[in-house]
Structure formats: C-alpha cells, structure tokens
C-alpha cells in the first residue's frame, strides 16, 4: 500500500509550486505539513472505506498523475480542527492556481489541493489519462504602488526655497545666486524633485564655487 508524503513524487510542475506554497505559508505564519502526495489503488480503497474519500479509484492523487497533495496543521493534537488555518492556507494556494477541496459542495475535503487548470480537468478525465497542461511556476507579484509612489515623488515641483529639503536648499541657493537657476521677482523658482540631486552634485563638484 502506497501513500507517499514525498513532494518529489508529484509531477515536477506541481511539485515546484507545492514547495513555493509551503514557503509562502511559512512566511504568513501558517505551519503547514504535506501529509500525502501520490497513492496507489490499495490506499485509495482504504480511504474510501474509512470515509475520507468518495472514490474507490485514485485520480489526481494517482502515481501516474501526481497532481494533488494533502496537508494539515503541523501542531500535534490540532492537525485538523482549525478551520481558519485551512481557509488561510487554501487562500494562498488558490491565488497560485490550485483548486481547494474545501470548496467542493458534495464532498468537502479541506486538507486537499490539486492542479486542475482552473477546474477544466475532472477526476474522470484524469483517470482516463487526460492530464492538465503544466502548471505555471508561481511568482509573487510585486506591489504596483511602489513604482507609482516613485513616479509621484519624481513629479514634485518646488516653487519656494523654504519648501525644499534641508539637504538640497544650500546648493539651490548658490545656484540661484550665480544665476544658474532663474528666480522671479517674488522669489519663486521651478525645480522638480529629481533636479535637486543634480544641483547638489554640481555643487559638490565645485561648479558653484565663485572663486572657481
């Protein structure tokens, strides 16, 4: 009777994403433990008889497919009694593209995750040897607001010397005094944020030194 816990026994693309999932869960403070990957027909029949599976024949868990794995909470005595834990771990998996057994209506299976290409492949199809295409390797998306914030900062326009950061104001005052930067009669200038760094650099090179 075979009930493997080895992630390497999964199909390579599923195995790679399973490892990414375990790491993402760890980062989220979720103590996940993979309890099963592939199984043979004898073990599947055992699961059927003890009520943990509705099928007598393996599909996504089968040795030929390697498309599913089971997990639990890695806390002794509380492996399966924390619904919130399973929901959070499943949320991570679903974002990656896995299907969660906890969403099933007829036979909910919270400890189960599988790659079905968005539900396009059923158990019957997998048993018939029709397997989903390779699961894309998941990459956590970068937060878009970081680049947006940078662009917004670059567009800051200063009109008054007093508005400028302390590290740039002395160099700008030198540039204004030398006529490098034009100043209106009421003391206004027009300098964008990125230009402040250039002005400071020119000052440090001595180009605003009157004696030079």
Secondary structure, 3 states (H helix, E strand, C coil): CCECCCHHHCCHHHHHHHHHHHHHHHHCCCCEEEEECCECHHHHHHHHHCCCCCCCCCCCCECCCCCEEEEEECCCCCCCCCHHHHHHHHHHHHHHCCEEHHHCCCCCCCCEEECCCCCCCCHHHHHCCCCCCCCCCCCCCCCHHHHHHHHHHHCCEECCHHHCCHHHHHHHHHHHHCCCCCCCCCCCCCEEHHHHHHHHHHHHCCCCCCCC
